[in-house]
Amino acid sequence: MTRRYFGTDGIRGLANKHPMTSEVALKVGMAAGRIFSCNGHHRHRVVIGKDTRLSGYMIETALMSGFTSVGMDVFQLGPMPTPAVAMLTRSLRADLGVMISASHNPYEDNGIKFFDPDGYKLSDETEREIESLIDKPSHELLASADRIGRATRVESAQERYIEFAKRTLPRNLRLDGLRIVIDCANGAAYKVAPEALWELGAEVIKIGVEPNGRNINLKCGSTAPEALCEKVREVRADIGIALDGDADRVVIVDEKSRIVDGDQLIAVIGESWHRRGKLAGGGVVATVMSNLGLERYLQGLGLSMARTAVGDRYVVEHMRKHGYNVGGEQSGHMVLSDFTTTGDGLVTALQVLATVVSTSKPVSEVCRRFDPLPQILQNVRYSEGKPLEDARVLKAIAGGKERLGKMGRVVIRPSGTEPVIRVMAEGDDESLVNTVVGDIVAAVKRAAEAA
């Protein structure tokens, strides 16, 4: 069954264009509210957070109208990180959590993510249920006049999340003496992240903390860490931390202004938790895009690395099913299930800082756990057809895998959000990896042109 609204991570699109319009948001609120207000006779609650996009006000108001019209009470959090919404959904005993954000995308985009009462993203089945109600006539969903919901702002939301984040550190561990540059991408964490670090004793230099509705992720944050690297160098900081627009992912910059990606963070936290006897499942969960160097490094520690499809929801599903408590993506999207139910950039950064403090070693040493293998990724755009079903493409892929053998990998996948084929290969021989990627890309382009 083709889904009309939900994609790989909630509903997302260009603001004021279908499906990211006030009209759709109103109906989404009504549909989701109807489904999550069916159990029990108590007053049903929904928690709504957002990032700093201009369109967030519009979407929030429409959602609130939808939820209250079907009898749900709305708790507004204001600008808050995605993981804070998930946490507060549980903490406030809400029936549903909603985050209005398009994550690392530019301000023109926006999205709607949902969390169930336990703080996990909704299943495909539940998303299909919501879709089935969106296009129903409004009068079939509306509550009676005496059941209309109320809207309340949660004034303590920021303080509650800050305290939650601080408690993820080992007892009595402080950040005194550390000079930290934090880049909040002019996004959802622009208040809470610097405040949490300061309360833990760090000297905090803030950038990306002046949102104006249009500058979220603009030349800042985890997808554009150049400004952070420059600032770390300028102030001679011990570490730089870059979050994305909704603060569910993080990129670290060491004291030498070198970028540390998510694969290194998985290694740092996985090894640290393993040595402390905290690591569950005998290893970690990563995606098909994580570097082979990470897998080899973990094997050297006697740890396994399970791979999933790209997307934090697939990482979380595997973690829950098989009992892991550390998982993540190369992009810096880390899930530490002892504390969180979704990616949390601030909590991840705090775990790295805990290792830095406990070992008294510089970040450059702590966060360089392995040498990544040469990895090449190219995107091929197409307008129509199914290039991955073309015989020439299949032959090129098979040939590339055969040439790399056990000394490398080939991963070919269509994007979940745009008409793009992603071609990735890695291996010990960089020249061979380049050749393999080039051959496959050429085959995909020929197939796309012939469609």
ZAGUMAR-113352 format. One record per residue (C-alpha): residue number from 1; x negated, y, z negated; chain. Coordinates in steps of 0.1 Angstrom, whole numbers. Each point is the difference from the previous one (the first is absolute). Last residue first. Example, Ala and Ser with C-alpha at 12.3 -4.5 7.8 and 13.67 -1.06 7.14 Angstrom:
BEGIN
r i 2 c1 -137 c2 -11 c3 -71 ch A;
r i 1 c1 14 c2 -34 c3 -7 ch A;
END
This chain:
BEGIN
r i 451 c1 -145 c2 51 c3 193 ch A;
r i 450 c1 -32 c2 1 c3 22 ch A;
r i 449 c1 -15 c2 29 c3 -18 ch A;
r i 448 c1 6 c2 -16 c3 -34 ch A;
r i 447 c1 -16 c2 -33 c3 11 ch A;
r i 446 c1 -30 c2 19 c3 14 ch A;
r i 445 c1 -4 c2 19 c3 -32 ch A;
r i 444 c1 3 c2 -31 c3 -21 ch A;
r i 443 c1 -27 c2 -17 c3 20 ch A;
r i 442 c1 -24 c2 30 c3 -3 ch A;
r i 441 c1 6 c2 1 c3 -38 ch A;
r i 440 c1 -8 c2 -37 c3 -2 ch A;
r i 439 c1 -33 c2 3 c3 19 ch A;
r i 438 c1 -10 c2 31 c3 -19 ch A;
r i 437 c1 7 c2 -16 c3 -34 ch A;
r i 436 c1 -21 c2 -30 c3 9 ch A;
r i 435 c1 -29 c2 21 c3 14 ch A;
r i 434 c1 0 c2 22 c3 -31 ch A;
r i 433 c1 -1 c2 -30 c3 -23 ch A;
r i 432 c1 -29 c2 -15 c3 21 ch A;
r i 431 c1 -20 c2 31 c3 -5 ch A;
r i 430 c1 8 c2 1 c3 -37 ch A;
r i 429 c1 -13 c2 -35 c3 -6 ch A;
r i 428 c1 10 c2 -10 c3 -36 ch A;
r i 427 c1 37 c2 1 c3 8 ch A;
r i 426 c1 31 c2 21 c3 3 ch A;
r i 425 c1 29 c2 4 c3 24 ch A;
r i 424 c1 31 c2 22 c3 1 ch A;
r i 423 c1 24 c2 8 c3 27 ch A;
r i 422 c1 31 c2 19 c3 -10 ch A;
r i 421 c1 28 c2 1 c3 26 ch A;
r i 420 c1 20 c2 32 c3 0 ch A;
r i 419 c1 37 c2 8 c3 6 ch A;
r i 418 c1 5 c2 17 c3 -34 ch A;
r i 417 c1 11 c2 -9 c3 -36 ch A;
r i 416 c1 -7 c2 -37 c3 -6 ch A;
r i 415 c1 -32 c2 1 c3 21 ch A;
r i 414 c1 -6 c2 -32 c3 21 ch A;
r i 413 c1 -27 c2 -23 c3 -12 ch A;
r i 412 c1 -32 c2 -15 c3 12 ch A;
r i 411 c1 -26 c2 -12 c3 -25 ch A;
r i 410 c1 -33 c2 -16 c3 11 ch A;
r i 409 c1 -24 c2 -14 c3 -26 ch A;
r i 408 c1 -38 c2 -6 c3 -4 ch A;
r i 407 c1 -29 c2 -24 c3 -5 ch A;
r i 406 c1 22 c2 -31 c3 0 ch A;
r i 405 c1 5 c2 3 c3 38 ch A;
r i 404 c1 -6 c2 34 c3 15 ch A;
r i 403 c1 0 c2 -13 c3 35 ch A;
r i 402 c1 30 c2 -23 c3 -5 ch A;
r i 401 c1 20 c2 28 c3 -16 ch A;
r i 400 c1 -7 c2 23 c3 29 ch A;
r i 399 c1 9 c2 -26 c3 26 ch A;
r i 398 c1 33 c2 -7 c3 -16 ch A;
r i 397 c1 8 c2 37 c3 -1 ch A;
r i 396 c1 -10 c2 5 c3 36 ch A;
r i 395 c1 21 c2 -30 c3 11 ch A;
r i 394 c1 30 c2 12 c3 -19 ch A;
r i 393 c1 -4 c2 34 c3 16 ch A;
r i 392 c1 -2 c2 -14 c3 35 ch A;
r i 391 c1 31 c2 -22 c3 -7 ch A;
r i 390 c1 21 c2 29 c3 -10 ch A;
r i 389 c1 21 c2 -5 c3 -32 ch A;
r i 388 c1 -20 c2 26 c3 -19 ch A;
r i 387 c1 8 c2 26 c3 26 ch A;
r i 386 c1 37 c2 -1 c3 -7 ch A;
r i 385 c1 17 c2 24 c3 24 ch A;
r i 384 c1 3 c2 38 c3 -3 ch A;
r i 383 c1 -19 c2 32 c3 -7 ch A;
r i 382 c1 -34 c2 -12 c3 -12 ch A;
r i 381 c1 -26 c2 15 c3 -24 ch A;
r i 380 c1 -32 c2 -19 c3 -7 ch A;
r i 379 c1 -16 c2 5 c3 -34 ch A;
r i 378 c1 -36 c2 -9 c3 -6 ch A;
r i 377 c1 -16 c2 -15 c3 -32 ch A;
r i 376 c1 -36 c2 -11 c3 -3 ch A;
r i 375 c1 -15 c2 -16 c3 -31 ch A;
r i 374 c1 -37 c2 -4 c3 -6 ch A;
r i 373 c1 -3 c2 -21 c3 -32 ch A;
r i 372 c1 3 c2 19 c3 -33 ch A;
r i 371 c1 -29 c2 0 c3 -23 ch A;
r i 370 c1 12 c2 -10 c3 -35 ch A;
r i 369 c1 7 c2 14 c3 -35 ch A;
r i 368 c1 -8 c2 36 c3 7 ch A;
r i 367 c1 25 c2 16 c3 -24 ch A;
r i 366 c1 -19 c2 -4 c3 -33 ch A;
r i 365 c1 -33 c2 11 c3 15 ch A;
r i 364 c1 12 c2 31 c3 18 ch A;
r i 363 c1 23 c2 7 c3 -30 ch A;
r i 362 c1 -30 c2 4 c3 -23 ch A;
r i 361 c1 -5 c2 -25 c3 -28 ch A;
r i 360 c1 9 c2 3 c3 -36 ch A;
r i 359 c1 15 c2 -35 c3 2 ch A;
r i 358 c1 31 c2 7 c3 -21 ch A;
r i 357 c1 4 c2 36 c3 13 ch A;
r i 356 c1 -2 c2 -10 c3 37 ch A;
r i 355 c1 22 c2 -31 c3 -5 ch A;
r i 354 c1 26 c2 21 c3 -17 ch A;
r i 353 c1 -3 c2 26 c3 28 ch A;
r i 352 c1 9 c2 -27 c3 25 ch A;
r i 351 c1 31 c2 -10 c3 -20 ch A;
r i 350 c1 9 c2 37 c3 -3 ch A;
r i 349 c1 -2 c2 4 c3 38 ch A;
r i 348 c1 24 c2 -30 c3 4 ch A;
r i 347 c1 25 c2 16 c3 -25 ch A;
r i 346 c1 -1 c2 33 c3 20 ch A;
r i 345 c1 5 c2 -16 c3 34 ch A;
r i 344 c1 29 c2 -22 c3 -10 ch A;
r i 343 c1 12 c2 -27 c3 24 ch A;
r i 342 c1 32 c2 -18 c3 -10 ch A;
r i 341 c1 13 c2 -20 c3 -30 ch A;
r i 340 c1 -25 c2 15 c3 -25 ch A;
r i 339 c1 -19 c2 -7 c3 -32 ch A;
r i 338 c1 -10 c2 -37 c3 -2 ch A;
r i 337 c1 10 c2 0 c3 37 ch A;
r i 336 c1 -30 c2 19 c3 12 ch A;
r i 335 c1 10 c2 9 c3 36 ch A;
r i 334 c1 -25 c2 19 c3 20 ch A;
r i 333 c1 6 c2 21 c3 32 ch A;
r i 332 c1 -35 c2 12 c3 8 ch A;
r i 331 c1 2 c2 -3 c3 38 ch A;
r i 330 c1 -18 c2 -33 c3 -1 ch A;
r i 329 c1 31 c2 -15 c3 -17 ch A;
r i 328 c1 6 c2 -13 c3 -35 ch A;
r i 327 c1 6 c2 -28 c3 -25 ch A;
r i 326 c1 -8 c2 -7 c3 -36 ch A;
r i 325 c1 24 c2 -18 c3 -24 ch A;
r i 324 c1 4 c2 -33 c3 18 ch A;
r i 323 c1 26 c2 -26 c3 -10 ch A;
r i 322 c1 9 c2 -17 c3 33 ch A;
r i 321 c1 35 c2 13 c3 8 ch A;
r i 320 c1 -5 c2 34 c3 -16 ch A;
r i 319 c1 -33 c2 7 c3 16 ch A;
r i 318 c1 12 c2 -12 c3 34 ch A;
r i 317 c1 30 c2 23 c3 -2 ch A;
r i 316 c1 -21 c2 29 c3 -11 ch A;
r i 315 c1 -24 c2 -4 c3 29 ch A;
r i 314 c1 29 c2 -3 c3 24 ch A;
r i 313 c1 16 c2 32 c3 -14 ch A;
r i 312 c1 -34 c2 18 c3 2 ch A;
r i 311 c1 -1 c2 -3 c3 38 ch A;
r i 310 c1 -22 c2 -18 c3 24 ch A;
r i 309 c1 7 c2 -38 c3 2 ch A;
r i 308 c1 -15 c2 -20 c3 -28 ch A;
r i 307 c1 -35 c2 -14 c3 -9 ch A;
r i 306 c1 -9 c2 -19 c3 -31 ch A;
r i 305 c1 -35 c2 6 c3 -14 ch A;
r i 304 c1 -15 c2 -27 c3 -24 ch A;
r i 303 c1 -25 c2 6 c3 -28 ch A;
r i 302 c1 -31 c2 -20 c3 -8 ch A;
r i 301 c1 -21 c2 31 c3 -2 ch A;
r i 300 c1 -17 c2 -8 c3 33 ch A;
r i 299 c1 35 c2 -5 c3 15 ch A;
r i 298 c1 8 c2 35 c3 -10 ch A;
r i 297 c1 -29 c2 14 c3 20 ch A;
r i 296 c1 9 c2 -21 c3 30 ch A;
r i 295 c1 35 c2 12 c3 0 ch A;
r i 294 c1 -11 c2 36 c3 -4 ch A;
r i 293 c1 -25 c2 -3 c3 29 ch A;
r i 292 c1 28 c2 -14 c3 22 ch A;
r i 291 c1 16 c2 35 c3 -2 ch A;
r i 290 c1 36 c2 4 c3 -8 ch A;
r i 289 c1 23 c2 4 c3 30 ch A;
r i 288 c1 18 c2 -34 c3 -5 ch A;
r i 287 c1 12 c2 13 c3 -33 ch A;
r i 286 c1 -12 c2 -4 c3 -36 ch A;
r i 285 c1 9 c2 -21 c3 -30 ch A;
r i 284 c1 -24 c2 -7 c3 -28 ch A;
r i 283 c1 -16 c2 -29 c3 -18 ch A;
r i 282 c1 4 c2 -28 c3 -25 ch A;
r i 281 c1 37 c2 7 c3 -4 ch A;
r i 280 c1 -3 c2 25 c3 -29 ch A;
r i 279 c1 -30 c2 23 c3 -7 ch A;
r i 278 c1 -1 c2 11 c3 -36 ch A;
r i 277 c1 -29 c2 -20 c3 -13 ch A;
r i 276 c1 -22 c2 31 c3 -4 ch A;
r i 275 c1 -24 c2 -13 c3 27 ch A;
r i 274 c1 29 c2 -7 c3 23 ch A;
r i 273 c1 15 c2 34 c3 -6 ch A;
r i 272 c1 -33 c2 17 c3 9 ch A;
r i 271 c1 -4 c2 -22 c3 31 ch A;
r i 270 c1 35 c2 7 c3 13 ch A;
r i 269 c1 -2 c2 37 c3 -8 ch A;
r i 268 c1 -33 c2 6 c3 18 ch A;
r i 267 c1 7 c2 -24 c3 29 ch A;
r i 266 c1 35 c2 14 c3 6 ch A;
r i 265 c1 -15 c2 35 c3 -2 ch A;
r i 264 c1 -26 c2 -10 c3 27 ch A;
r i 263 c1 28 c2 -11 c3 23 ch A;
r i 262 c1 20 c2 31 c3 -7 ch A;
r i 261 c1 -27 c2 23 c3 14 ch A;
r i 260 c1 -28 c2 19 c3 -16 ch A;
r i 259 c1 -11 c2 32 c3 17 ch A;
r i 258 c1 -35 c2 14 c3 -5 ch A;
r i 257 c1 -4 c2 34 c3 -16 ch A;
r i 256 c1 -32 c2 -11 c3 -19 ch A;
r i 255 c1 19 c2 2 c3 -33 ch A;
r i 254 c1 25 c2 -26 c3 14 ch A;
r i 253 c1 32 c2 8 c3 19 ch A;
r i 252 c1 31 c2 -22 c3 -8 ch A;
r i 251 c1 30 c2 -4 c3 22 ch A;
r i 250 c1 34 c2 -5 c3 -16 ch A;
r i 249 c1 35 c2 -13 c3 8 ch A;
r i 248 c1 35 c2 3 c3 -15 ch A;
r i 247 c1 -5 c2 38 c3 -5 ch A;
r i 246 c1 31 c2 11 c3 20 ch A;
r i 245 c1 -20 c2 23 c3 23 ch A;
r i 244 c1 -33 c2 -19 c3 -2 ch A;
r i 243 c1 -24 c2 -1 c3 -28 ch A;
r i 242 c1 -37 c2 10 c3 1 ch A;
r i 241 c1 -23 c2 -6 c3 -30 ch A;
r i 240 c1 -36 c2 14 c3 -1 ch A;
r i 239 c1 -26 c2 -12 c3 -24 ch A;
r i 238 c1 -30 c2 12 c3 -21 ch A;
r i 237 c1 3 c2 35 c3 13 ch A;
r i 236 c1 -29 c2 21 c3 13 ch A;
r i 235 c1 23 c2 31 c3 5 ch A;
r i 234 c1 -7 c2 4 c3 37 ch A;
r i 233 c1 -6 c2 -36 c3 8 ch A;
r i 232 c1 32 c2 -11 c3 -15 ch A;
r i 231 c1 17 c2 29 c3 17 ch A;
r i 230 c1 -13 c2 -10 c3 34 ch A;
r i 229 c1 11 c2 -36 c3 -4 ch A;
r i 228 c1 34 c2 11 c3 -11 ch A;
r i 227 c1 4 c2 22 c3 30 ch A;
r i 226 c1 -10 c2 -29 c3 23 ch A;
r i 225 c1 26 c2 -23 c3 -17 ch A;
r i 224 c1 26 c2 2 c3 28 ch A;
r i 223 c1 22 c2 -30 c3 -3 ch A;
r i 222 c1 -5 c2 -2 c3 -38 ch A;
r i 221 c1 10 c2 36 c3 -6 ch A;
r i 220 c1 -8 c2 32 c3 20 ch A;
r i 219 c1 0 c2 14 c3 35 ch A;
r i 218 c1 38 c2 3 c3 -2 ch A;
r i 217 c1 13 c2 -29 c3 -21 ch A;
r i 216 c1 28 c2 23 c3 -14 ch A;
r i 215 c1 -5 c2 35 c3 15 ch A;
r i 214 c1 36 c2 7 c3 11 ch A;
r i 213 c1 21 c2 2 c3 -32 ch A;
r i 212 c1 -23 c2 26 c3 -17 ch A;
r i 211 c1 -21 c2 -24 c3 -21 ch A;
r i 210 c1 -29 c2 16 c3 -19 ch A;
r i 209 c1 -18 c2 -30 c3 -17 ch A;
r i 208 c1 -22 c2 -12 c3 28 ch A;
r i 207 c1 -31 c2 7 c3 -20 ch A;
r i 206 c1 -6 c2 -3 c3 -37 ch A;
r i 205 c1 -33 c2 -1 c3 -20 ch A;
r i 204 c1 5 c2 -20 c3 -32 ch A;
r i 203 c1 -25 c2 -3 c3 -29 ch A;
r i 202 c1 11 c2 -32 c3 -15 ch A;
r i 201 c1 14 c2 -5 c3 -36 ch A;
r i 200 c1 29 c2 -24 c3 5 ch A;
r i 199 c1 24 c2 29 c3 -1 ch A;
r i 198 c1 -18 c2 15 c3 30 ch A;
r i 197 c1 4 c2 -31 c3 21 ch A;
r i 196 c1 37 c2 -2 c3 -8 ch A;
r i 195 c1 5 c2 37 c3 8 ch A;
r i 194 c1 -18 c2 -3 c3 33 ch A;
r i 193 c1 22 c2 -29 c3 11 ch A;
r i 192 c1 34 c2 13 c3 -13 ch A;
r i 191 c1 1 c2 34 c3 17 ch A;
r i 190 c1 -9 c2 -5 c3 36 ch A;
r i 189 c1 12 c2 -36 c3 -1 ch A;
r i 188 c1 28 c2 3 c3 26 ch A;
r i 187 c1 -20 c2 17 c3 27 ch A;
r i 186 c1 -24 c2 29 c3 8 ch A;
r i 185 c1 -23 c2 -29 c3 9 ch A;
r i 184 c1 -8 c2 -5 c3 -37 ch A;
r i 183 c1 -37 c2 3 c3 3 ch A;
r i 182 c1 -17 c2 -6 c3 -34 ch A;
r i 181 c1 -36 c2 10 c3 -7 ch A;
r i 180 c1 -13 c2 -16 c3 -32 ch A;
r i 179 c1 -29 c2 10 c3 -22 ch A;
r i 178 c1 -4 c2 -26 c3 -27 ch A;
r i 177 c1 -13 c2 9 c3 -35 ch A;
r i 176 c1 31 c2 -12 c3 -18 ch A;
r i 175 c1 20 c2 -26 c3 20 ch A;
r i 174 c1 13 c2 -19 c3 -31 ch A;
r i 173 c1 5 c2 -37 c3 -9 ch A;
r i 172 c1 16 c2 -3 c3 -34 ch A;
r i 171 c1 22 c2 -30 c3 11 ch A;
r i 170 c1 -7 c2 -12 c3 35 ch A;
r i 169 c1 17 c2 21 c3 27 ch A;
r i 168 c1 35 c2 -6 c3 11 ch A;
r i 167 c1 13 c2 21 c3 -28 ch A;
r i 166 c1 -11 c2 32 c3 18 ch A;
r i 165 c1 23 c2 -8 c3 30 ch A;
r i 164 c1 31 c2 -5 c3 -23 ch A;
r i 163 c1 -7 c2 32 c3 -19 ch A;
r i 162 c1 -3 c2 19 c3 33 ch A;
r i 161 c1 32 c2 -16 c3 13 ch A;
r i 160 c1 20 c2 10 c3 -31 ch A;
r i 159 c1 -14 c2 35 c3 0 ch A;
r i 158 c1 11 c2 6 c3 36 ch A;
r i 157 c1 35 c2 -14 c3 -5 ch A;
r i 156 c1 8 c2 20 c3 -32 ch A;
r i 155 c1 24 c2 25 c3 16 ch A;
r i 154 c1 21 c2 -28 c3 16 ch A;
r i 153 c1 25 c2 21 c3 21 ch A;
r i 152 c1 36 c2 -12 c3 -3 ch A;
r i 151 c1 26 c2 -6 c3 27 ch A;
r i 150 c1 35 c2 -14 c3 -9 ch A;
r i 149 c1 20 c2 -27 c3 16 ch A;
r i 148 c1 36 c2 -1 c3 13 ch A;
r i 147 c1 20 c2 -27 c3 -19 ch A;
r i 146 c1 31 c2 22 c3 -10 ch A;
r i 145 c1 5 c2 11 c3 36 ch A;
r i 144 c1 1 c2 -36 c3 13 ch A;
r i 143 c1 -32 c2 -13 c3 17 ch A;
r i 142 c1 -6 c2 3 c3 37 ch A;
r i 141 c1 -11 c2 -29 c3 21 ch A;
r i 140 c1 30 c2 -8 c3 23 ch A;
r i 139 c1 7 c2 38 c3 3 ch A;
r i 138 c1 -34 c2 4 c3 16 ch A;
r i 137 c1 8 c2 -21 c3 31 ch A;
r i 136 c1 -26 c2 -28 c3 3 ch A;
r i 135 c1 -32 c2 8 c3 19 ch A;
r i 134 c1 -23 c2 -1 c3 -30 ch A;
r i 133 c1 16 c2 -32 c3 -14 ch A;
r i 132 c1 -17 c2 -27 c3 21 ch A;
r i 131 c1 -33 c2 19 c3 -3 ch A;
r i 130 c1 1 c2 -3 c3 -38 ch A;
r i 129 c1 5 c2 -37 c3 2 ch A;
r i 128 c1 -29 c2 -3 c3 25 ch A;
r i 127 c1 -22 c2 18 c3 -25 ch A;
r i 126 c1 11 c2 -25 c3 -26 ch A;
r i 125 c1 -10 c2 -29 c3 22 ch A;
r i 124 c1 -33 c2 15 c3 10 ch A;
r i 123 c1 -9 c2 2 c3 -37 ch A;
r i 122 c1 -1 c2 33 c3 -19 ch A;
r i 121 c1 -33 c2 14 c3 -13 ch A;
r i 120 c1 -8 c2 -10 c3 -35 ch A;
r i 119 c1 6 c2 22 c3 -31 ch A;
r i 118 c1 20 c2 -26 c3 -21 ch A;
r i 117 c1 33 c2 18 c3 6 ch A;
r i 116 c1 -6 c2 -1 c3 38 ch A;
r i 115 c1 -21 c2 26 c3 18 ch A;
r i 114 c1 9 c2 19 c3 32 ch A;
r i 113 c1 -20 c2 20 c3 24 ch A;
r i 112 c1 14 c2 29 c3 21 ch A;
r i 111 c1 -21 c2 18 c3 26 ch A;
r i 110 c1 -14 c2 32 c3 13 ch A;
r i 109 c1 -18 c2 13 c3 30 ch A;
r i 108 c1 -8 c2 36 c3 9 ch A;
r i 107 c1 -23 c2 2 c3 -30 ch A;
r i 106 c1 -27 c2 -22 c3 15 ch A;
r i 105 c1 -1 c2 -37 c3 -9 ch A;
r i 104 c1 -19 c2 -14 c3 -30 ch A;
r i 103 c1 31 c2 -10 c3 -19 ch A;
r i 102 c1 32 c2 8 c3 19 ch A;
r i 101 c1 18 c2 9 c3 -32 ch A;
r i 100 c1 33 c2 0 c3 -18 ch A;
r i 99 c1 -3 c2 -26 c3 -27 ch A;
r i 98 c1 31 c2 -18 c3 -13 ch A;
r i 97 c1 5 c2 -22 c3 -31 ch A;
r i 96 c1 30 c2 -22 c3 -7 ch A;
r i 95 c1 20 c2 -14 c3 -29 ch A;
r i 94 c1 -18 c2 22 c3 -25 ch A;
r i 93 c1 -12 c2 -13 c3 -33 ch A;
r i 92 c1 -19 c2 33 c3 -6 ch A;
r i 91 c1 -33 c2 -18 c3 -4 ch A;
r i 90 c1 5 c2 -23 c3 30 ch A;
r i 89 c1 10 c2 27 c3 24 ch A;
r i 88 c1 -27 c2 22 c3 -17 ch A;
r i 87 c1 -27 c2 -24 c3 11 ch A;
r i 86 c1 11 c2 -2 c3 36 ch A;
r i 85 c1 4 c2 37 c3 2 ch A;
r i 84 c1 -34 c2 5 c3 -15 ch A;
r i 83 c1 -15 c2 -24 c3 25 ch A;
r i 82 c1 14 c2 23 c3 28 ch A;
r i 81 c1 -17 c2 30 c3 -15 ch A;
r i 80 c1 22 c2 28 c3 -13 ch A;
r i 79 c1 14 c2 33 c3 14 ch A;
r i 78 c1 34 c2 4 c3 -17 ch A;
r i 77 c1 12 c2 -27 c3 -24 ch A;
r i 76 c1 37 c2 2 c3 6 ch A;
r i 75 c1 22 c2 -25 c3 -19 ch A;
r i 74 c1 33 c2 -7 c3 19 ch A;
r i 73 c1 31 c2 -16 c3 -15 ch A;
r i 72 c1 17 c2 -24 c3 24 ch A;
r i 71 c1 37 c2 1 c3 8 ch A;
r i 70 c1 3 c2 -3 c3 38 ch A;
r i 69 c1 0 c2 38 c3 5 ch A;
r i 68 c1 -29 c2 4 c3 -24 ch A;
r i 67 c1 -23 c2 -21 c3 22 ch A;
r i 66 c1 9 c2 17 c3 33 ch A;
r i 65 c1 -2 c2 35 c3 -14 ch A;
r i 64 c1 -34 c2 -8 c3 -16 ch A;
r i 63 c1 -12 c2 -14 c3 33 ch A;
r i 62 c1 9 c2 31 c3 19 ch A;
r i 61 c1 -16 c2 23 c3 -26 ch A;
r i 60 c1 -32 c2 -21 c3 1 ch A;
r i 59 c1 -2 c2 -1 c3 38 ch A;
r i 58 c1 3 c2 38 c3 2 ch A;
r i 57 c1 -24 c2 8 c3 -28 ch A;
r i 56 c1 -25 c2 -25 c3 14 ch A;
r i 55 c1 0 c2 17 c3 34 ch A;
r i 54 c1 -27 c2 24 c3 -11 ch A;
r i 53 c1 -23 c2 -28 c3 -10 ch A;
r i 52 c1 -13 c2 0 c3 -36 ch A;
r i 51 c1 5 c2 -37 c3 -11 ch A;
r i 50 c1 33 c2 -13 c3 -13 ch A;
r i 49 c1 16 c2 -18 c3 -29 ch A;
r i 48 c1 35 c2 -13 c3 -5 ch A;
r i 47 c1 11 c2 -23 c3 -29 ch A;
r i 46 c1 34 c2 -17 c3 4 ch A;
r i 45 c1 23 c2 -9 c3 -29 ch A;
r i 44 c1 32 c2 -20 c3 -4 ch A;
r i 43 c1 24 c2 9 c3 -28 ch A;
r i 42 c1 9 c2 -34 c3 -16 ch A;
r i 41 c1 28 c2 -22 c3 14 ch A;
r i 40 c1 -22 c2 -28 c3 13 ch A;
r i 39 c1 -15 c2 -7 c3 34 ch A;
r i 38 c1 14 c2 19 c3 30 ch A;
r i 37 c1 -20 c2 31 c3 -4 ch A;
r i 36 c1 -30 c2 -12 c3 20 ch A;
r i 35 c1 19 c2 -8 c3 32 ch A;
r i 34 c1 21 c2 32 c3 0 ch A;
r i 33 c1 -30 c2 22 c3 -8 ch A;
r i 32 c1 -19 c2 -15 c3 29 ch A;
r i 31 c1 28 c2 7 c3 24 ch A;
r i 30 c1 9 c2 35 c3 -13 ch A;
r i 29 c1 -36 c2 11 c3 -2 ch A;
r i 28 c1 -7 c2 -13 c3 35 ch A;
r i 27 c1 31 c2 18 c3 12 ch A;
r i 26 c1 -12 c2 33 c3 -14 ch A;
r i 25 c1 -35 c2 -6 c3 14 ch A;
r i 24 c1 15 c2 -7 c3 34 ch A;
r i 23 c1 18 c2 33 c3 1 ch A;
r i 22 c1 -30 c2 19 c3 -15 ch A;
r i 21 c1 -22 c2 -12 c3 28 ch A;
r i 20 c1 -29 c2 -24 c3 1 ch A;
r i 19 c1 16 c2 -26 c3 23 ch A;
r i 18 c1 3 c2 18 c3 23 ch A;
r i 17 c1 -19 c2 33 c3 3 ch A;
r i 16 c1 2 c2 27 c3 -27 ch A;
r i 15 c1 -34 c2 -11 c3 -14 ch A;
r i 14 c1 -19 c2 -24 c3 23 ch A;
r i 13 c1 3 c2 -36 c3 -12 ch A;
r i 12 c1 0 c2 -25 c3 -28 ch A;
r i 11 c1 23 c2 -24 c3 -17 ch A;
r i 10 c1 -15 c2 -25 c3 -24 ch A;
r i 9 c1 -35 c2 -13 c3 5 ch A;
r i 8 c1 -2 c2 -25 c3 30 ch A;
r i 7 c1 31 c2 16 c3 16 ch A;
r i 6 c1 35 c2 5 c3 -12 ch A;
r i 5 c1 26 c2 19 c3 21 ch A;
r i 4 c1 13 c2 -21 c3 29 ch A;
r i 3 c1 -12 c2 -34 c3 -9 ch A;
r i 2 c1 1 c2 -27 c3 27 ch A;
r i 1 c1 15 c2 -33 c3 -11 ch A;
END
